[in-house]
């Protein structure tokens, strides 16, 4: 016997299929719903209004497999499980939808007929006749199941069950790719993360596996709350939003000398000239200002950074500048005003990266460039008497 004889790709694929189906239900269920794996059924849904979905999943990796065949154990075992639940009063037919689901496309068979709703007595009679015909001289593997499904004392519940049965196979999107596409559509993801939709679904599946495993280890059924699922989805989206909101590295935003020259007459530059004659420091500040404006526009358009996020960012920077300015002015009595202003400028703008929309930033230019934008509006300044001096400069 080789090592490969011990592998079980088919059963593992079937187990994964159950979680994909549970993910689909979590994505489309209403608030307050519970979705279970290996609880009431292979997959089950309990809605807040006491309605249920019980689902039997038959996944196959065999090319010619036809689950839920007329004389298959799949079909008769499924019906026996549901009849037993109805007979015992564990479920109520009128509040329960019974689903047979497979990743294969089934030929014409009894299970296929479940795909079409039916409720008339004549149609139910036809179904029972079809079941009885398929049950004639059953093989030993299903003999006990056939007897259980068709026993006279369960006939009333069988008649109640038939109109509530449905089939979903590959022809109606129950196969892997179509199922995933339908699930993603139900998630209603924002446009900015549509390219990552599969990865987001995979993250949700990983979270579901973790919740189920924790429950099983605690000897509890693996029920997953739809509301917790939504919380997890938003947490995943928030994390991804923070990643795409990250500003670009400085070298990815080249600023040529021509662009620098165009800004030399700006108000924030005039403010700098009140405290320094260092043209290199001024040019660096101009490049920070330009890069900041470029990234602000990009992050607002692509990174879902809102106007309120920018206002909060600026408000935090303004409060920080006020504290630095007060401290430096108070601790430097008798120091030339130009030197005091230069210290305020360097303490404020050097090597500080403020958080934006709750996320850390990595590039100094985004913070220092915003300070220069505020200086352009004369909301901040470096010279201790910047407002007075700027008024003088701006006089006609």
FIFIMI-345822 format. One record per residue (C-alpha): x, y, z; residue number from 0; residue in one letter. Coordinates in Angstrom, 1 decimal, m for minus. Example, Ala and Ser with C-alpha at 12.3 -4.5 7.8 and 13.67 -1.06 7.14 Angstrom:
2
NODE      px      py      pz  vexlo  nuse
NODE    12.3    m4.5     7.8      0     A
NODE    13.7    m1.1     7.1      1     S
***
This chain:
396
NODE      px      py      pz  vexlo  nuse
NODE     0.0     0.0     0.0      0     X
NODE     1.5     3.4    m1.0      1     X
NODE     1.3     6.6     1.0      2     X
NODE    m1.2     8.0    m1.6      3     X
NODE    m3.7     5.3    m0.6      4     X
NODE    m4.2     7.1     2.7      5     X
NODE    m5.1    10.4     1.1      6     X
NODE    m8.7    11.6     1.0      7     X
NODE    m9.0    14.4    m1.6      8     X
NODE   m12.7    13.6    m2.3      9     X
NODE   m13.8    14.0     1.4     10     X
NODE   m11.6    17.0     1.9     11     X
NODE   m13.1    18.7    m1.2     12     X
NODE   m16.5    17.9     0.1     13     X
NODE   m15.7    19.5     3.5     14     X
NODE   m14.4    22.6     1.8     15     X
NODE   m17.6    22.7    m0.3     16     X
NODE   m19.7    22.8     2.8     17     X
NODE   m17.8    25.9     4.0     18     X
NODE   m18.3    27.6     0.6     19     X
NODE   m22.0    26.9     0.9     20     X
NODE   m22.0    28.3     4.5     21     X
NODE   m20.1    31.4     3.3     22     X
NODE   m22.8    31.9     0.6     23     X
NODE   m25.6    31.8     3.2     24     X
NODE   m23.8    34.2     5.5     25     X
NODE   m23.3    36.6     2.6     26     X
NODE   m27.0    36.7     1.8     27     X
NODE   m28.8    35.9     5.1     28     X
NODE   m30.7    38.6     7.0     29     X
NODE   m29.5    40.2    10.3     30     X
NODE   m29.8    37.9    13.3     31     X
NODE   m29.4    34.6    11.3     32     X
NODE   m27.3    31.7    12.3     33     X
NODE   m25.4    29.5     9.7     34     X
NODE   m24.1    26.1    10.8     35     X
NODE   m21.7    23.5     9.4     36     X
NODE   m22.4    19.9    10.5     37     X
NODE   m25.2    21.1    12.9     38     X
NODE   m28.8    20.6    12.0     39     X
NODE   m27.5    19.3     8.6     40     X
NODE   m24.4    19.4     6.4     41     X
NODE   m25.2    23.2     6.2     42     X
NODE   m28.1    24.8     8.0     43     X
NODE   m29.6    28.2     8.4     44     X
NODE   m31.7    29.4    11.3     45     X
NODE   m33.4    32.8    10.6     46     X
NODE   m34.8    35.2    13.2     47     X
NODE   m38.4    34.4    12.2     48     X
NODE   m37.9    30.7    13.1     49     X
NODE   m37.7    29.6     9.5     50     X
NODE   m34.9    27.1     8.6     51     X
NODE   m32.9    25.8     5.7     52     X
NODE   m31.6    22.3     5.9     53     X
NODE   m29.0    21.4     3.3     54     X
NODE   m27.5    18.1     2.3     55     X
NODE   m24.3    18.6     0.2     56     X
NODE   m22.9    16.0    m2.2     57     X
NODE   m19.6    17.1    m3.7     58     X
NODE   m17.7    14.9    m6.1     59     X
NODE   m14.4    15.2    m7.9     60     X
NODE   m15.2    12.2   m10.1     61     X
NODE   m15.9    13.2   m13.8     62     X
NODE   m18.9    11.1   m14.3     63     X
NODE   m20.4    11.2   m10.8     64     X
NODE   m24.2    11.8   m10.6     65     X
NODE   m25.1    12.4    m6.9     66     X
NODE   m28.7    12.0    m5.8     67     X
NODE   m29.5     9.4    m8.4     68     X
NODE   m32.9     7.7    m8.2     69     X
NODE   m31.5     4.6    m6.6     70     X
NODE   m28.5     6.2    m4.9     71     X
NODE   m27.8     6.2    m1.2     72     X
NODE   m27.4    10.0    m1.5     73     X
NODE   m31.0    10.5    m2.3     74     X
NODE   m32.6     7.9     0.0     75     X
NODE   m30.4     8.7     3.0     76     X
NODE   m31.2    12.4     2.6     77     X
NODE   m34.9    11.8     2.4     78     X
NODE   m34.7     9.4     5.4     79     X
NODE   m32.9    12.1     7.5     80     X
NODE   m35.5    14.7     6.7     81     X
NODE   m38.5    12.3     7.3     82     X
NODE   m37.1    11.3    10.6     83     X
NODE   m36.7    15.0    11.6     84     X
NODE   m40.3    15.7    10.6     85     X
NODE   m41.7    12.6    12.3     86     X
NODE   m39.9    13.5    15.6     87     X
NODE   m41.1    17.1    15.5     88     X
NODE   m37.6    18.4    15.4     89     X
NODE   m38.5    20.5    12.4     90     X
NODE   m41.7    21.8    10.9     91     X
NODE   m42.2    21.4     7.2     92     X
NODE   m44.0    24.7     6.7     93     X
NODE   m41.1    26.6     8.2     94     X
NODE   m38.3    24.7     6.6     95     X
NODE   m36.7    24.6     3.1     96     X
NODE   m35.0    21.3     2.3     97     X
NODE   m32.0    21.7    m0.1     98     X
NODE   m30.1    19.0    m2.0     99     X
NODE   m26.9    20.6    m3.4    100     X
NODE   m24.2    19.2    m5.6    101     X
NODE   m21.4    20.6    m7.7    102     X
NODE   m22.3    18.2   m10.6    103     X
NODE   m24.8    18.8   m13.3    104     X
NODE   m27.5    16.1   m12.9    105     X
NODE   m29.3    14.3   m15.6    106     X
NODE   m33.1    14.0   m15.6    107     X
NODE   m34.0    12.2   m12.3    108     X
NODE   m36.2    12.5    m9.3    109     X
NODE   m33.9    15.0    m7.6    110     X
NODE   m34.0    17.2   m10.7    111     X
NODE   m37.8    17.5   m10.3    112     X
NODE   m37.2    19.0    m6.9    113     X
NODE   m35.8    22.1    m8.6    114     X
NODE   m39.3    23.0    m9.6    115     X
NODE   m41.8    24.1    m7.0    116     X
NODE   m44.9    22.0    m6.7    117     X
NODE   m47.8    22.0    m4.3    118     X
NODE   m50.9    20.4    m5.9    119     X
NODE   m52.0    17.1    m4.6    120     X
NODE   m51.7    15.6    m8.1    121     X
NODE   m48.1    16.6    m8.5    122     X
NODE   m47.3    15.2    m5.0    123     X
NODE   m48.9    12.0    m6.0    124     X
NODE   m46.8    11.8    m9.1    125     X
NODE   m43.7    12.3    m7.0    126     X
NODE   m44.6     9.5    m4.6    127     X
NODE   m45.3     7.2    m7.6    128     X
NODE   m41.9     8.0    m9.0    129     X
NODE   m40.3     7.3    m5.6    130     X
NODE   m42.1     4.0    m5.3    131     X
NODE   m41.1     3.0    m8.8    132     X
NODE   m37.4     3.8    m8.0    133     X
NODE   m37.8     1.8    m4.8    134     X
NODE   m38.7    m1.5    m6.4    135     X
NODE   m36.3    m4.3    m5.7    136     X
NODE   m33.8    m2.0    m4.0    137     X
NODE   m30.2    m3.0    m3.6    138     X
NODE   m29.1    m4.0    m0.1    139     X
NODE   m27.3    m0.7     0.4    140     X
NODE   m30.5     1.4     0.4    141     X
NODE   m33.2    m1.2     1.4    142     X
NODE   m33.5     0.0     5.0    143     X
NODE   m33.6     3.7     3.9    144     X
NODE   m36.3     3.0     1.3    145     X
NODE   m38.4     1.3     3.9    146     X
NODE   m37.9     4.2     6.3    147     X
NODE   m38.9     6.9     3.7    148     X
NODE   m41.9     5.0     2.3    149     X
NODE   m43.4     3.5     5.5    150     X
NODE   m47.2     4.3     5.7    151     X
NODE   m47.1     6.1     9.1    152     X
NODE   m44.6     8.7     7.6    153     X
NODE   m46.7     9.2     4.4    154     X
NODE   m48.2    12.5     5.7    155     X
NODE   m44.8    14.0     6.4    156     X
NODE   m43.5    12.7     3.1    157     X
NODE   m46.3    14.6     1.4    158     X
NODE   m45.4    17.7     3.4    159     X
NODE   m41.7    17.3     2.6    160     X
NODE   m42.0    17.0    m1.2    161     X
NODE   m43.2    20.6    m1.9    162     X
NODE   m40.5    22.0     0.4    163     X
NODE   m37.6    20.2    m1.4    164     X
NODE   m35.3    21.9    m3.8    165     X
NODE   m32.2    20.9    m5.8    166     X
NODE   m29.2    23.2    m6.7    167     X
NODE   m26.6    21.7    m9.0    168     X
NODE   m23.9    23.0   m11.3    169     X
NODE   m26.5    24.1   m13.9    170     X
NODE   m27.8    26.8   m11.4    171     X
NODE   m24.5    28.0   m10.1    172     X
NODE   m23.7    25.5    m7.3    173     X
NODE   m20.3    24.6    m8.8    174     X
NODE   m17.1    26.1    m7.5    175     X
NODE   m16.5    29.2    m9.7    176     X
NODE   m20.2    30.1   m10.1    177     X
NODE   m20.9    29.6    m6.4    178     X
NODE   m18.0    31.9    m5.5    179     X
NODE   m19.1    34.5    m8.0    180     X
NODE   m22.6    34.4    m6.6    181     X
NODE   m21.3    34.7    m3.0    182     X
NODE   m19.1    37.7    m3.9    183     X
NODE   m22.1    39.4    m5.6    184     X
NODE   m24.0    39.0    m2.3    185     X
NODE   m21.2    40.6    m0.3    186     X
NODE   m21.8    43.9    m2.2    187     X
NODE   m18.2    44.9    m1.9    188     X
NODE   m17.2    48.5    m2.7    189     X
NODE   m15.7    49.2    m6.1    190     X
NODE   m12.2    50.0    m4.7    191     X
NODE   m11.7    46.4    m3.5    192     X
NODE   m13.4    44.5    m6.4    193     X
NODE   m10.1    43.2    m7.7    194     X
NODE    m9.4    41.6    m4.3    195     X
NODE   m12.9    40.0    m4.0    196     X
NODE   m11.6    36.4    m4.1    197     X
NODE    m8.9    37.1    m1.6    198     X
NODE   m11.5    38.7     0.7    199     X
NODE   m13.7    35.7     0.4    200     X
NODE   m10.7    33.4     1.3    201     X
NODE   m10.1    35.5     4.4    202     X
NODE   m13.7    35.1     5.4    203     X
NODE   m13.4    31.3     4.9    204     X
NODE   m10.3    31.2     7.0    205     X
NODE   m12.2    33.1     9.8    206     X
NODE   m15.1    30.6     9.5    207     X
NODE   m12.8    27.6     9.8    208     X
NODE   m11.3    29.2    12.9    209     X
NODE   m14.7    29.8    14.5    210     X
NODE   m15.9    26.3    13.6    211     X
NODE   m12.7    24.6    14.9    212     X
NODE   m12.9    26.5    18.2    213     X
NODE   m16.5    25.4    18.7    214     X
NODE   m15.7    21.8    17.9    215     X
NODE   m12.8    21.8    20.3    216     X
NODE   m15.1    23.1    23.0    217     X
NODE   m17.7    20.4    22.2    218     X
NODE   m20.1    22.9    20.8    219     X
NODE   m21.9    23.0    17.4    220     X
NODE   m20.4    25.1    14.7    221     X
NODE   m22.9    27.9    14.5    222     X
NODE   m21.7    31.2    13.0    223     X
NODE   m23.6    34.4    13.6    224     X
NODE   m24.4    36.4    10.5    225     X
NODE   m23.9    39.6    12.5    226     X
NODE   m20.4    38.5    13.6    227     X
NODE   m19.7    37.6     9.9    228     X
NODE   m20.6    41.2     8.9    229     X
NODE   m18.3    42.6    11.6    230     X
NODE   m15.5    40.4    10.3    231     X
NODE   m16.1    41.5     6.7    232     X
NODE   m15.9    45.2     7.7    233     X
NODE   m12.7    44.5     9.7    234     X
NODE   m11.1    42.9     6.6    235     X
NODE   m12.2    45.9     4.4    236     X
NODE   m11.0    48.4     7.0    237     X
NODE    m7.6    46.8     7.1    238     X
NODE    m7.3    46.7     3.3    239     X
NODE    m8.5    50.3     3.1    240     X
NODE    m5.7    51.3     5.4    241     X
NODE    m3.2    49.5     3.2    242     X
NODE    m4.3    51.1     0.0    243     X
NODE    m4.5    54.5     1.7    244     X
NODE    m0.7    54.4     2.4    245     X
NODE     1.1    57.3     0.8    246     X
NODE     3.7    56.6    m1.8    247     X
NODE     7.4    56.8    m1.2    248     X
NODE     9.0    60.2    m1.9    249     X
NODE    11.0    58.9    m4.8    250     X
NODE     7.9    57.8    m6.6    251     X
NODE     6.7    61.4    m6.9    252     X
NODE     9.5    63.3    m8.7    253     X
NODE     9.3    67.1    m8.5    254     X
NODE    11.4    68.9   m11.1    255     X
NODE    13.1    72.3   m10.7    256     X
NODE    10.6    73.9   m12.9    257     X
NODE     7.7    72.9   m10.6    258     X
NODE     9.8    74.2    m7.6    259     X
NODE    10.3    77.5    m9.4    260     X
NODE     6.6    78.0    m9.9    261     X
NODE     6.0    77.9    m6.2    262     X
NODE     8.7    80.4    m5.1    263     X
NODE     6.3    83.2    m4.8    264     X
NODE     3.8    81.3    m2.6    265     X
NODE     2.8    82.6     0.8    266     X
NODE     4.3    79.6     2.7    267     X
NODE     7.6    80.3     1.0    268     X
NODE     7.4    83.9     2.1    269     X
NODE     6.8    82.6     5.6    270     X
NODE    10.0    80.5     5.3    271     X
NODE    12.0    83.5     4.2    272     X
NODE    11.0    85.3     7.5    273     X
NODE    13.2    82.7     9.4    274     X
NODE    15.8    81.4     7.0    275     X
NODE    18.0    82.4     4.0    276     X
NODE    18.8    78.7     3.3    277     X
NODE    17.6    78.2    m0.3    278     X
NODE    18.2    74.4     0.1    279     X
NODE    15.8    74.2     3.0    280     X
NODE    13.2    76.3     1.1    281     X
NODE    13.5    74.1    m2.0    282     X
NODE    13.0    71.0     0.2    283     X
NODE     9.9    72.5     1.7    284     X
NODE     8.5    73.4    m1.7    285     X
NODE     8.9    69.8    m2.9    286     X
NODE     7.2    68.5     0.3    287     X
NODE     4.3    70.9    m0.4    288     X
NODE     4.0    69.7    m4.0    289     X
NODE     4.2    66.0    m3.1    290     X
NODE     1.7    66.4    m0.3    291     X
NODE    m0.8    68.0    m2.7    292     X
NODE    m0.4    65.3    m5.3    293     X
NODE    m0.9    62.5    m2.7    294     X
NODE    m3.8    64.3    m1.1    295     X
NODE    m5.6    64.3    m4.4    296     X
NODE    m4.7    60.7    m5.1    297     X
NODE    m5.7    59.4    m1.7    298     X
NODE    m9.0    61.3    m1.8    299     X
NODE    m9.8    59.8    m5.2    300     X
NODE    m8.5    56.3    m4.8    301     X
NODE    m7.9    55.6    m1.2    302     X
NODE   m11.2    56.5     0.4    303     X
NODE    m9.7    59.2     2.5    304     X
NODE   m12.6    61.6     3.2    305     X
NODE   m12.7    65.3     3.6    306     X
NODE   m13.5    64.8     7.3    307     X
NODE   m10.3    62.6     7.5    308     X
NODE    m8.2    65.5     6.1    309     X
NODE    m9.9    68.0     8.4    310     X
NODE    m9.1    65.8    11.4    311     X
NODE    m5.5    65.4    10.2    312     X
NODE    m5.1    69.2     9.8    313     X
NODE    m6.7    69.9    13.2    314     X
NODE    m4.3    67.5    14.9    315     X
NODE    m1.4    69.1    13.2    316     X
NODE    m2.6    72.6    14.1    317     X
NODE    m2.9    71.6    17.8    318     X
NODE     0.6    70.1    17.7    319     X
NODE     2.1    73.3    16.2    320     X
NODE     0.4    75.5    18.8    321     X
NODE     2.0    73.5    21.6    322     X
NODE     5.4    73.5    20.0    323     X
NODE     5.2    77.3    19.3    324     X
NODE     4.2    78.1    22.9    325     X
NODE     7.0    76.0    24.3    326     X
NODE     9.7    77.4    22.1    327     X
NODE     8.7    81.0    22.6    328     X
NODE     8.5    80.5    26.3    329     X
NODE    11.8    78.7    26.7    330     X
NODE    13.8    81.1    24.4    331     X
NODE    13.5    84.5    26.0    332     X
NODE    16.0    87.0    24.5    333     X
NODE    16.7    84.8    21.5    334     X
NODE    16.5    86.5    18.1    335     X
NODE    13.0    86.1    16.7    336     X
NODE    14.4    84.6    13.5    337     X
NODE    16.2    81.9    15.4    338     X
NODE    13.1    81.2    17.5    339     X
NODE    11.0    80.9    14.4    340     X
NODE    13.5    78.5    12.8    341     X
NODE    13.4    76.3    15.9    342     X
NODE     9.5    76.3    15.7    343     X
NODE     9.7    75.4    12.1    344     X
NODE    12.2    72.5    12.5    345     X
NODE    10.6    71.1    15.6    346     X
NODE     7.2    71.1    13.9    347     X
NODE     8.2    69.7    10.5    348     X
NODE    11.3    67.5    10.9    349     X
NODE    10.8    63.7    11.1    350     X
NODE     7.2    63.7    12.2    351     X
NODE     4.6    61.4    10.6    352     X
NODE     1.1    62.1    11.8    353     X
NODE    m1.7    59.4    11.6    354     X
NODE    m4.2    59.8     8.9    355     X
NODE    m7.7    58.3     9.1    356     X
NODE    m6.6    56.2    12.1    357     X
NODE    m3.6    54.7    10.2    358     X
NODE     0.1    55.4    10.6    359     X
NODE     1.8    57.3     7.8    360     X
NODE     5.4    56.6     6.7    361     X
NODE     6.5    59.6     4.6    362     X
NODE     7.4    62.8     6.3    363     X
NODE     6.4    64.9     3.3    364     X
NODE     2.7    64.2     3.9    365     X
NODE     2.9    65.8     7.4    366     X
NODE     5.4    68.6     6.6    367     X
NODE     3.7    69.3     3.3    368     X
NODE     0.4    69.7     5.1    369     X
NODE     2.0    72.2     7.5    370     X
NODE     3.2    74.1     4.5    371     X
NODE    m0.4    74.0     3.1    372     X
NODE    m1.6    75.5     6.5    373     X
NODE     1.2    78.1     6.3    374     X
NODE     0.0    79.0     2.8    375     X
NODE    m3.4    79.8     4.3    376     X
NODE    m1.6    81.6     7.2    377     X
NODE    m3.3    79.2     9.7    378     X
NODE     0.2    78.4    11.0    379     X
NODE     3.5    80.3    10.9    380     X
NODE     7.1    80.1    12.1    381     X
NODE     8.2    83.6    13.0    382     X
NODE     6.8    84.5    16.5    383     X
NODE     5.1    87.5    14.8    384     X
NODE     4.2    85.8    11.6    385     X
NODE     0.7    87.2    11.4    386     X
NODE     1.8    90.8    11.8    387     X
NODE     4.7    90.4     9.3    388     X
NODE     2.6    88.6     6.7    389     X
NODE     0.0    91.4     6.9    390     X
NODE     2.7    93.9     6.1    391     X
NODE     4.0    91.8     3.2    392     X
NODE     0.5    91.4     1.7    393     X
NODE    m0.3    95.1     1.8    394     X
NODE    m1.0    96.5    m1.7    395     X
***
